[in-house]
Amino acid sequence: MDFLDRLALDIRGKTVILVMDADDAGRKGTRDIARRFIRAGHPAPLQLILDEGKDLNDFFLAKKGTG
């Protein structure tokens, strides 16, 4: 059992939102983590889907000063 498997067991009763980079590696990671959650008996995590090629830092920089 690795870190992600243990994490999936430790989040019982919590809402989890994945925000991975919007590239092939991020999409692959999202699929892997969702499978681990389901295997641990949890629903698949929610996802914030970013524009292609962007990451969470880009998301917050775009929002800075807009509100």
mmCIF file of the N, C-alpha and C atoms, coordinates in Angstrom:
data_MODEL
# 
_entry.id   MODEL 
# 
loop_
_atom_site.group_PDB 
_atom_site.id 
_atom_site.type_symbol 
_atom_site.label_atom_id 
_atom_site.label_alt_id 
_atom_site.label_comp_id 
_atom_site.label_asym_id 
_atom_site.label_entity_id 
_atom_site.label_seq_id 
_atom_site.pdbx_PDB_ins_code 
_atom_site.Cartn_x 
_atom_site.Cartn_y 
_atom_site.Cartn_z 
_atom_site.occupancy 
_atom_site.B_iso_or_equiv 
_atom_site.pdbx_formal_charge 
_atom_site.auth_seq_id 
_atom_site.auth_comp_id 
_atom_site.auth_asym_id 
_atom_site.auth_atom_id 
_atom_site.pdbx_PDB_model_num 
ATOM 1   N N  . MET A 1 1  ? 0.856   -1.174 0.000   1.00 0.00 ? 1  MET A N  1 
ATOM 2   C CA . MET A 1 1  ? 0.000   0.000  0.000   1.00 0.00 ? 1  MET A CA 1 
ATOM 3   C C  . MET A 1 1  ? 0.902   1.237  0.000   1.00 0.00 ? 1  MET A C  1 
ATOM 4   N N  . ASP A 1 2  ? 0.679   2.137  -0.960  1.00 0.00 ? 2  ASP A N  1 
ATOM 5   C CA . ASP A 1 2  ? 1.501   3.340  -1.036  1.00 0.00 ? 2  ASP A CA 1 
ATOM 6   C C  . ASP A 1 2  ? 0.751   4.544  -0.463  1.00 0.00 ? 2  ASP A C  1 
ATOM 7   N N  . PHE A 1 3  ? 1.369   5.704  -0.568  1.00 0.00 ? 3  PHE A N  1 
ATOM 8   C CA . PHE A 1 3  ? 0.817   6.936  0.009   1.00 0.00 ? 3  PHE A CA 1 
ATOM 9   C C  . PHE A 1 3  ? -0.603  7.219  -0.485  1.00 0.00 ? 3  PHE A C  1 
ATOM 10  N N  . LEU A 1 4  ? -0.834  7.121  -1.791  1.00 0.00 ? 4  LEU A N  1 
ATOM 11  C CA . LEU A 1 4  ? -2.161  7.446  -2.322  1.00 0.00 ? 4  LEU A CA 1 
ATOM 12  C C  . LEU A 1 4  ? -3.221  6.457  -1.859  1.00 0.00 ? 4  LEU A C  1 
ATOM 13  N N  . ASP A 1 5  ? -2.859  5.189  -1.732  1.00 0.00 ? 5  ASP A N  1 
ATOM 14  C CA . ASP A 1 5  ? -3.805  4.211  -1.198  1.00 0.00 ? 5  ASP A CA 1 
ATOM 15  C C  . ASP A 1 5  ? -4.151  4.543  0.256   1.00 0.00 ? 5  ASP A C  1 
ATOM 16  N N  . ARG A 1 6  ? -3.143  4.897  1.054   1.00 0.00 ? 6  ARG A N  1 
ATOM 17  C CA . ARG A 1 6  ? -3.403  5.252  2.457   1.00 0.00 ? 6  ARG A CA 1 
ATOM 18  C C  . ARG A 1 6  ? -4.247  6.521  2.541   1.00 0.00 ? 6  ARG A C  1 
ATOM 19  N N  . LEU A 1 7  ? -3.960  7.491  1.684   1.00 0.00 ? 7  LEU A N  1 
ATOM 20  C CA . LEU A 1 7  ? -4.739  8.723  1.665   1.00 0.00 ? 7  LEU A CA 1 
ATOM 21  C C  . LEU A 1 7  ? -6.197  8.432  1.352   1.00 0.00 ? 7  LEU A C  1 
ATOM 22  N N  . ALA A 1 8  ? -6.441  7.567  0.384   1.00 0.00 ? 8  ALA A N  1 
ATOM 23  C CA . ALA A 1 8  ? -7.815  7.227  0.017   1.00 0.00 ? 8  ALA A CA 1 
ATOM 24  C C  . ALA A 1 8  ? -8.558  6.621  1.212   1.00 0.00 ? 8  ALA A C  1 
ATOM 25  N N  . LEU A 1 9  ? -7.862  5.900  2.059   1.00 0.00 ? 9  LEU A N  1 
ATOM 26  C CA . LEU A 1 9  ? -8.498  5.329  3.249   1.00 0.00 ? 9  LEU A CA 1 
ATOM 27  C C  . LEU A 1 9  ? -8.726  6.385  4.332   1.00 0.00 ? 9  LEU A C  1 
ATOM 28  N N  . ASP A 1 10 ? -7.888  7.422  4.385   1.00 0.00 ? 10 ASP A N  1 
ATOM 29  C CA . ASP A 1 10 ? -7.948  8.426  5.445   1.00 0.00 ? 10 ASP A CA 1 
ATOM 30  C C  . ASP A 1 10 ? -8.970  9.536  5.216   1.00 0.00 ? 10 ASP A C  1 
ATOM 31  N N  . ILE A 1 11 ? -9.597  9.592  4.069   1.00 0.00 ? 11 ILE A N  1 
ATOM 32  C CA . ILE A 1 11 ? -10.484 10.722 3.771   1.00 0.00 ? 11 ILE A CA 1 
ATOM 33  C C  . ILE A 1 11 ? -11.962 10.391 3.969   1.00 0.00 ? 11 ILE A C  1 
ATOM 34  N N  . ARG A 1 12 ? -12.254 9.327  4.659   1.00 0.00 ? 12 ARG A N  1 
ATOM 35  C CA . ARG A 1 12 ? -13.653 8.941  4.878   1.00 0.00 ? 12 ARG A CA 1 
ATOM 36  C C  . ARG A 1 12 ? -14.459 10.123 5.392   1.00 0.00 ? 12 ARG A C  1 
ATOM 37  N N  . GLY A 1 13 ? -15.625 10.350 4.764   1.00 0.00 ? 13 GLY A N  1 
ATOM 38  C CA . GLY A 1 13 ? -16.535 11.393 5.211   1.00 0.00 ? 13 GLY A CA 1 
ATOM 39  C C  . GLY A 1 13 ? -16.160 12.798 4.785   1.00 0.00 ? 13 GLY A C  1 
ATOM 40  N N  . LYS A 1 14 ? -15.139 12.957 3.987   1.00 0.00 ? 14 LYS A N  1 
ATOM 41  C CA . LYS A 1 14 ? -14.693 14.283 3.545   1.00 0.00 ? 14 LYS A CA 1 
ATOM 42  C C  . LYS A 1 14 ? -14.993 14.464 2.062   1.00 0.00 ? 14 LYS A C  1 
ATOM 43  N N  . THR A 1 15 ? -15.229 15.700 1.676   1.00 0.00 ? 15 THR A N  1 
ATOM 44  C CA . THR A 1 15 ? -15.381 16.030 0.262   1.00 0.00 ? 15 THR A CA 1 
ATOM 45  C C  . THR A 1 15 ? -13.987 16.298 -0.303  1.00 0.00 ? 15 THR A C  1 
ATOM 46  N N  . VAL A 1 16 ? -13.661 15.630 -1.396  1.00 0.00 ? 16 VAL A N  1 
ATOM 47  C CA . VAL A 1 16 ? -12.345 15.770 -2.010  1.00 0.00 ? 16 VAL A CA 1 
ATOM 48  C C  . VAL A 1 16 ? -12.524 16.340 -3.408  1.00 0.00 ? 16 VAL A C  1 
ATOM 49  N N  . ILE A 1 17 ? -11.748 17.376 -3.714  1.00 0.00 ? 17 ILE A N  1 
ATOM 50  C CA . ILE A 1 17 ? -11.766 17.979 -5.045  1.00 0.00 ? 17 ILE A CA 1 
ATOM 51  C C  . ILE A 1 17 ? -10.356 17.887 -5.613  1.00 0.00 ? 17 ILE A C  1 
ATOM 52  N N  . LEU A 1 18 ? -10.220 17.215 -6.735  1.00 0.00 ? 18 LEU A N  1 
ATOM 53  C CA . LEU A 1 18 ? -8.926  17.109 -7.410  1.00 0.00 ? 18 LEU A CA 1 
ATOM 54  C C  . LEU A 1 18 ? -8.746  18.289 -8.347  1.00 0.00 ? 18 LEU A C  1 
ATOM 55  N N  . VAL A 1 19 ? -7.562  18.881 -8.314  1.00 0.00 ? 19 VAL A N  1 
ATOM 56  C CA . VAL A 1 19 ? -7.205  19.944 -9.250  1.00 0.00 ? 19 VAL A CA 1 
ATOM 57  C C  . VAL A 1 19 ? -5.819  19.594 -9.783  1.00 0.00 ? 19 VAL A C  1 
ATOM 58  N N  . MET A 1 20 ? -5.824  18.877 -10.867 1.00 0.00 ? 20 MET A N  1 
ATOM 59  C CA . MET A 1 20 ? -4.571  18.442 -11.470 1.00 0.00 ? 20 MET A CA 1 
ATOM 60  C C  . MET A 1 20 ? -4.259  19.343 -12.664 1.00 0.00 ? 20 MET A C  1 
ATOM 61  N N  . ASP A 1 21 ? -3.005  19.345 -13.094 1.00 0.00 ? 21 ASP A N  1 
ATOM 62  C CA . ASP A 1 21 ? -2.643  20.106 -14.288 1.00 0.00 ? 21 ASP A CA 1 
ATOM 63  C C  . ASP A 1 21 ? -3.458  19.621 -15.479 1.00 0.00 ? 21 ASP A C  1 
ATOM 64  N N  . ALA A 1 22 ? -3.785  20.544 -16.359 1.00 0.00 ? 22 ALA A N  1 
ATOM 65  C CA . ALA A 1 22 ? -4.593  20.225 -17.539 1.00 0.00 ? 22 ALA A CA 1 
ATOM 66  C C  . ALA A 1 22 ? -3.682  19.788 -18.688 1.00 0.00 ? 22 ALA A C  1 
ATOM 67  N N  . ASP A 1 23 ? -3.068  18.640 -18.489 1.00 0.00 ? 23 ASP A N  1 
ATOM 68  C CA . ASP A 1 23 ? -2.217  18.041 -19.520 1.00 0.00 ? 23 ASP A CA 1 
ATOM 69  C C  . ASP A 1 23 ? -2.359  16.525 -19.400 1.00 0.00 ? 23 ASP A C  1 
ATOM 70  N N  . ASP A 1 24 ? -1.663  15.797 -20.255 1.00 0.00 ? 24 ASP A N  1 
ATOM 71  C CA . ASP A 1 24 ? -1.802  14.337 -20.247 1.00 0.00 ? 24 ASP A CA 1 
ATOM 72  C C  . ASP A 1 24 ? -1.446  13.727 -18.894 1.00 0.00 ? 24 ASP A C  1 
ATOM 73  N N  . ALA A 1 25 ? -0.378  14.202 -18.278 1.00 0.00 ? 25 ALA A N  1 
ATOM 74  C CA . ALA A 1 25 ? 0.031   13.661 -16.981 1.00 0.00 ? 25 ALA A CA 1 
ATOM 75  C C  . ALA A 1 25 ? -1.027  13.939 -15.916 1.00 0.00 ? 25 ALA A C  1 
ATOM 76  N N  . GLY A 1 26 ? -1.611  15.126 -15.928 1.00 0.00 ? 26 GLY A N  1 
ATOM 77  C CA . GLY A 1 26 ? -2.655  15.459 -14.962 1.00 0.00 ? 26 GLY A CA 1 
ATOM 78  C C  . GLY A 1 26 ? -3.896  14.604 -15.144 1.00 0.00 ? 26 GLY A C  1 
ATOM 79  N N  . ARG A 1 27 ? -4.290  14.376 -16.394 1.00 0.00 ? 27 ARG A N  1 
ATOM 80  C CA . ARG A 1 27 ? -5.453  13.525 -16.659 1.00 0.00 ? 27 ARG A CA 1 
ATOM 81  C C  . ARG A 1 27 ? -5.180  12.079 -16.232 1.00 0.00 ? 27 ARG A C  1 
ATOM 82  N N  . LYS A 1 28 ? -3.974  11.597 -16.487 1.00 0.00 ? 28 LYS A N  1 
ATOM 83  C CA . LYS A 1 28 ? -3.609  10.238 -16.064 1.00 0.00 ? 28 LYS A CA 1 
ATOM 84  C C  . LYS A 1 28 ? -3.636  10.136 -14.538 1.00 0.00 ? 28 LYS A C  1 
ATOM 85  N N  . GLY A 1 29 ? -3.093  11.138 -13.862 1.00 0.00 ? 29 GLY A N  1 
ATOM 86  C CA . GLY A 1 29 ? -3.105  11.149 -12.411 1.00 0.00 ? 29 GLY A CA 1 
ATOM 87  C C  . GLY A 1 29 ? -4.513  11.176 -11.847 1.00 0.00 ? 29 GLY A C  1 
ATOM 88  N N  . THR A 1 30 ? -5.393  11.940 -12.472 1.00 0.00 ? 30 THR A N  1 
ATOM 89  C CA . THR A 1 30 ? -6.786  12.009 -12.034 1.00 0.00 ? 30 THR A CA 1 
ATOM 90  C C  . THR A 1 30 ? -7.443  10.642 -12.131 1.00 0.00 ? 30 THR A C  1 
ATOM 91  N N  . ARG A 1 31 ? -7.234  9.950  -13.239 1.00 0.00 ? 31 ARG A N  1 
ATOM 92  C CA . ARG A 1 31 ? -7.816  8.603  -13.403 1.00 0.00 ? 31 ARG A CA 1 
ATOM 93  C C  . ARG A 1 31 ? -7.281  7.647  -12.342 1.00 0.00 ? 31 ARG A C  1 
ATOM 94  N N  . ASP A 1 32 ? -5.982  7.707  -12.101 1.00 0.00 ? 32 ASP A N  1 
ATOM 95  C CA . ASP A 1 32 ? -5.362  6.824  -11.120 1.00 0.00 ? 32 ASP A CA 1 
ATOM 96  C C  . ASP A 1 32 ? -5.926  7.086  -9.721  1.00 0.00 ? 32 ASP A C  1 
ATOM 97  N N  . ILE A 1 33 ? -6.000  8.335  -9.324  1.00 0.00 ? 33 ILE A N  1 
ATOM 98  C CA . ILE A 1 33 ? -6.501  8.668  -7.993  1.00 0.00 ? 33 ILE A CA 1 
ATOM 99  C C  . ILE A 1 33 ? -7.973  8.290  -7.862  1.00 0.00 ? 33 ILE A C  1 
ATOM 100 N N  . ALA A 1 34 ? -8.775  8.555  -8.886  1.00 0.00 ? 34 ALA A N  1 
ATOM 101 C CA . ALA A 1 34 ? -10.200 8.188  -8.835  1.00 0.00 ? 34 ALA A CA 1 
ATOM 102 C C  . ALA A 1 34 ? -10.353 6.677  -8.661  1.00 0.00 ? 34 ALA A C  1 
ATOM 103 N N  . ARG A 1 35 ? -9.564  5.890  -9.357  1.00 0.00 ? 35 ARG A N  1 
ATOM 104 C CA . ARG A 1 35 ? -9.625  4.424  -9.208  1.00 0.00 ? 35 ARG A CA 1 
ATOM 105 C C  . ARG A 1 35 ? -9.284  3.996  -7.784  1.00 0.00 ? 35 ARG A C  1 
ATOM 106 N N  . ARG A 1 36 ? -8.297  4.633  -7.195  1.00 0.00 ? 36 ARG A N  1 
ATOM 107 C CA . ARG A 1 36 ? -7.908  4.292  -5.829  1.00 0.00 ? 36 ARG A CA 1 
ATOM 108 C C  . ARG A 1 36 ? -9.026  4.628  -4.838  1.00 0.00 ? 36 ARG A C  1 
ATOM 109 N N  . PHE A 1 37 ? -9.681  5.761  -5.043  1.00 0.00 ? 37 PHE A N  1 
ATOM 110 C CA . PHE A 1 37 ? -10.787 6.138  -4.157  1.00 0.00 ? 37 PHE A CA 1 
ATOM 111 C C  . PHE A 1 37 ? -11.910 5.113  -4.272  1.00 0.00 ? 37 PHE A C  1 
ATOM 112 N N  . ILE A 1 38 ? -12.248 4.751  -5.482  1.00 0.00 ? 38 ILE A N  1 
ATOM 113 C CA . ILE A 1 38 ? -13.332 3.788  -5.698  1.00 0.00 ? 38 ILE A CA 1 
ATOM 114 C C  . ILE A 1 38 ? -12.960 2.439  -5.096  1.00 0.00 ? 38 ILE A C  1 
ATOM 115 N N  . ARG A 1 39 ? -11.725 2.024  -5.296  1.00 0.00 ? 39 ARG A N  1 
ATOM 116 C CA . ARG A 1 39 ? -11.250 0.750  -4.728  1.00 0.00 ? 39 ARG A CA 1 
ATOM 117 C C  . ARG A 1 39 ? -11.333 0.765  -3.198  1.00 0.00 ? 39 ARG A C  1 
ATOM 118 N N  . ALA A 1 40 ? -11.149 1.954  -2.578  1.00 0.00 ? 40 ALA A N  1 
ATOM 119 C CA . ALA A 1 40 ? -11.220 2.082  -1.120  1.00 0.00 ? 40 ALA A CA 1 
ATOM 120 C C  . ALA A 1 40 ? -12.666 2.238  -0.636  1.00 0.00 ? 40 ALA A C  1 
ATOM 121 N N  . GLY A 1 41 ? -13.647 2.225  -1.573  1.00 0.00 ? 41 GLY A N  1 
ATOM 122 C CA . GLY A 1 41 ? -15.050 2.307  -1.187  1.00 0.00 ? 41 GLY A CA 1 
ATOM 123 C C  . GLY A 1 41 ? -15.615 3.710  -1.135  1.00 0.00 ? 41 GLY A C  1 
ATOM 124 N N  . HIS A 1 42 ? -14.890 4.698  -1.667  1.00 0.00 ? 42 HIS A N  1 
ATOM 125 C CA . HIS A 1 42 ? -15.349 6.090  -1.697  1.00 0.00 ? 42 HIS A CA 1 
ATOM 126 C C  . HIS A 1 42 ? -15.885 6.428  -3.078  1.00 0.00 ? 42 HIS A C  1 
ATOM 127 N N  . PRO A 1 43 ? -16.725 7.454  -3.154  1.00 0.00 ? 43 PRO A N  1 
ATOM 128 C CA . PRO A 1 43 ? -17.088 7.937  -4.491  1.00 0.00 ? 43 PRO A CA 1 
ATOM 129 C C  . PRO A 1 43 ? -15.861 8.577  -5.146  1.00 0.00 ? 43 PRO A C  1 
ATOM 130 N N  . ALA A 1 44 ? -15.867 8.644  -6.449  1.00 0.00 ? 44 ALA A N  1 
ATOM 131 C CA . ALA A 1 44 ? -14.783 9.326  -7.151  1.00 0.00 ? 44 ALA A CA 1 
ATOM 132 C C  . ALA A 1 44 ? -14.764 10.791 -6.704  1.00 0.00 ? 44 ALA A C  1 
ATOM 133 N N  . PRO A 1 45 ? -13.580 11.386 -6.540  1.00 0.00 ? 45 PRO A N  1 
ATOM 134 C CA . PRO A 1 45 ? -13.497 12.781 -6.116  1.00 0.00 ? 45 PRO A CA 1 
ATOM 135 C C  . PRO A 1 45 ? -14.083 13.717 -7.165  1.00 0.00 ? 45 PRO A C  1 
ATOM 136 N N  . LEU A 1 46 ? -14.534 14.875 -6.704  1.00 0.00 ? 46 LEU A N  1 
ATOM 137 C CA . LEU A 1 46 ? -14.957 15.929 -7.622  1.00 0.00 ? 46 LEU A CA 1 
ATOM 138 C C  . LEU A 1 46 ? -13.712 16.449 -8.325  1.00 0.00 ? 46 LEU A C  1 
ATOM 139 N N  . GLN A 1 47 ? -13.913 17.131 -9.463  1.00 0.00 ? 47 GLN A N  1 
ATOM 140 C CA . GLN A 1 47 ? -12.769 17.661 -10.198 1.00 0.00 ? 47 GLN A CA 1 
ATOM 141 C C  . GLN A 1 47 ? -13.028 19.098 -10.604 1.00 0.00 ? 47 GLN A C  1 
ATOM 142 N N  . LEU A 1 48 ? -12.017 19.925 -10.481 1.00 0.00 ? 48 LEU A N  1 
ATOM 143 C CA . LEU A 1 48 ? -12.015 21.252 -11.079 1.00 0.00 ? 48 LEU A CA 1 
ATOM 144 C C  . LEU A 1 48 ? -11.196 21.096 -12.353 1.00 0.00 ? 48 LEU A C  1 
ATOM 145 N N  . ILE A 1 49 ? -11.837 21.266 -13.493 1.00 0.00 ? 49 ILE A N  1 
ATOM 146 C CA . ILE A 1 49 ? -11.163 21.058 -14.776 1.00 0.00 ? 49 ILE A CA 1 
ATOM 147 C C  . ILE A 1 49 ? -10.688 22.401 -15.300 1.00 0.00 ? 49 ILE A C  1 
ATOM 148 N N  . LEU A 1 50 ? -9.399  22.504 -15.503 1.00 0.00 ? 50 LEU A N  1 
ATOM 149 C CA . LEU A 1 50 ? -8.769  23.738 -15.959 1.00 0.00 ? 50 LEU A CA 1 
ATOM 150 C C  . LEU A 1 50 ? -8.643  23.740 -17.477 1.00 0.00 ? 50 LEU A C  1 
ATOM 151 N N  . ASP A 1 51 ? -8.392  24.926 -18.026 1.00 0.00 ? 51 ASP A N  1 
ATOM 152 C CA . ASP A 1 51 ? -8.140  25.028 -19.465 1.00 0.00 ? 51 ASP A CA 1 
ATOM 153 C C  . ASP A 1 51 ? -6.875  24.251 -19.814 1.00 0.00 ? 51 ASP A C  1 
ATOM 154 N N  . GLU A 1 52 ? -6.843  23.696 -21.016 1.00 0.00 ? 52 GLU A N  1 
ATOM 155 C CA . GLU A 1 52 ? -5.718  22.882 -21.480 1.00 0.00 ? 52 GLU A CA 1 
ATOM 156 C C  . GLU A 1 52 ? -4.391  23.606 -21.238 1.00 0.00 ? 52 GLU A C  1 
ATOM 157 N N  . GLY A 1 53 ? -3.439  22.889 -20.658 1.00 0.00 ? 53 GLY A N  1 
ATOM 158 C CA . GLY A 1 53 ? -2.104  23.421 -20.426 1.00 0.00 ? 53 GLY A CA 1 
ATOM 159 C C  . GLY A 1 53 ? -1.970  24.282 -19.182 1.00 0.00 ? 53 GLY A C  1 
ATOM 160 N N  . LYS A 1 54 ? -3.046  24.495 -18.438 1.00 0.00 ? 54 LYS A N  1 
ATOM 161 C CA . LYS A 1 54 ? -3.013  25.354 -17.254 1.00 0.00 ? 54 LYS A CA 1 
ATOM 162 C C  . LYS A 1 54 ? -2.870  24.524 -15.990 1.00 0.00 ? 54 LYS A C  1 
ATOM 163 N N  . ASP A 1 55 ? -2.499  25.204 -14.895 1.00 0.00 ? 55 ASP A N  1 
ATOM 164 C CA . ASP A 1 55 ? -2.439  24.557 -13.598 1.00 0.00 ? 55 ASP A CA 1 
ATOM 165 C C  . ASP A 1 55 ? -3.146  25.444 -12.580 1.00 0.00 ? 55 ASP A C  1 
ATOM 166 N N  . LEU A 1 56 ? -3.180  25.012 -11.327 1.00 0.00 ? 56 LEU A N  1 
ATOM 167 C CA . LEU A 1 56 ? -3.921  25.736 -10.304 1.00 0.00 ? 56 LEU A CA 1 
ATOM 168 C C  . LEU A 1 56 ? -3.375  27.146 -10.095 1.00 0.00 ? 56 LEU A C  1 
ATOM 169 N N  . ASN A 1 57 ? -2.071  27.316 -10.189 1.00 0.00 ? 57 ASN A N  1 
ATOM 170 C CA . ASN A 1 57 ? -1.480  28.640 -10.059 1.00 0.00 ? 57 ASN A CA 1 
ATOM 171 C C  . ASN A 1 57 ? -2.007  29.571 -11.150 1.00 0.00 ? 57 ASN A C  1 
ATOM 172 N N  . ASP A 1 58 ? -2.092  29.100 -12.380 1.00 0.00 ? 58 ASP A N  1 
ATOM 173 C CA . ASP A 1 58 ? -2.645  29.909 -13.466 1.00 0.00 ? 58 ASP A CA 1 
ATOM 174 C C  . ASP A 1 58 ? -4.085  30.317 -13.150 1.00 0.00 ? 58 ASP A C  1 
ATOM 175 N N  . PHE A 1 59 ? -4.857  29.394 -12.595 1.00 0.00 ? 59 PHE A N  1 
ATOM 176 C CA . PHE A 1 59 ? -6.261  29.663 -12.243 1.00 0.00 ? 59 PHE A CA 1 
ATOM 177 C C  . PHE A 1 59 ? -6.347  30.822 -11.252 1.00 0.00 ? 59 PHE A C  1 
ATOM 178 N N  . PHE A 1 60 ? -5.548  30.767 -10.192 1.00 0.00 ? 60 PHE A N  1 
ATOM 179 C CA . PHE A 1 60 ? -5.611  31.834 -9.180  1.00 0.00 ? 60 PHE A CA 1 
ATOM 180 C C  . PHE A 1 60 ? -5.034  33.145 -9.690  1.00 0.00 ? 60 PHE A C  1 
ATOM 181 N N  . LEU A 1 61 ? -4.007  33.097 -10.499 1.00 0.00 ? 61 LEU A N  1 
ATOM 182 C CA . LEU A 1 61 ? -3.472  34.338 -11.073 1.00 0.00 ? 61 LEU A CA 1 
ATOM 183 C C  . LEU A 1 61 ? -4.500  35.021 -11.963 1.00 0.00 ? 61 LEU A C  1 
ATOM 184 N N  . ALA A 1 62 ? -5.278  34.232 -12.697 1.00 0.00 ? 62 ALA A N  1 
ATOM 185 C CA . ALA A 1 62 ? -6.309  34.802 -13.569 1.00 0.00 ? 62 ALA A CA 1 
ATOM 186 C C  . ALA A 1 62 ? -7.422  35.445 -12.740 1.00 0.00 ? 62 ALA A C  1 
ATOM 187 N N  . LYS A 1 63 ? -7.691  34.902 -11.547 1.00 0.00 ? 63 LYS A N  1 
ATOM 188 C CA . LYS A 1 63 ? -8.755  35.424 -10.679 1.00 0.00 ? 63 LYS A CA 1 
ATOM 189 C C  . LYS A 1 63 ? -8.300  36.617 -9.849  1.00 0.00 ? 63 LYS A C  1 
ATOM 190 N N  . LYS A 1 64 ? -6.995  36.790 -9.686  1.00 0.00 ? 64 LYS A N  1 
ATOM 191 C CA . LYS A 1 64 ? -6.458  37.855 -8.844  1.00 0.00 ? 64 LYS A CA 1 
ATOM 192 C C  . LYS A 1 64 ? -6.925  39.217 -9.343  1.00 0.00 ? 64 LYS A C  1 
ATOM 193 N N  . GLY A 1 65 ? -7.498  39.978 -8.454  1.00 0.00 ? 65 GLY A N  1 
ATOM 194 C CA . GLY A 1 65 ? -7.947  41.308 -8.815  1.00 0.00 ? 65 GLY A CA 1 
ATOM 195 C C  . GLY A 1 65 ? -9.302  41.368 -9.484  1.00 0.00 ? 65 GLY A C  1 
ATOM 196 N N  . THR A 1 66 ? -9.970  40.215 -9.627  1.00 0.00 ? 66 THR A N  1 
ATOM 197 C CA . THR A 1 66 ? -11.288 40.236 -10.287 1.00 0.00 ? 66 THR A CA 1 
ATOM 198 C C  . THR A 1 66 ? -12.414 40.290 -9.269  1.00 0.00 ? 66 THR A C  1 
ATOM 199 N N  . GLY A 1 67 ? -12.112 40.256 -8.013  1.00 0.00 ? 67 GLY A N  1 
ATOM 200 C CA . GLY A 1 67 ? -13.209 40.243 -7.062  1.00 0.00 ? 67 GLY A CA 1 
ATOM 201 C C  . GLY A 1 67 ? -12.763 40.656 -5.752  1.00 0.00 ? 67 GLY A C  1 
# 
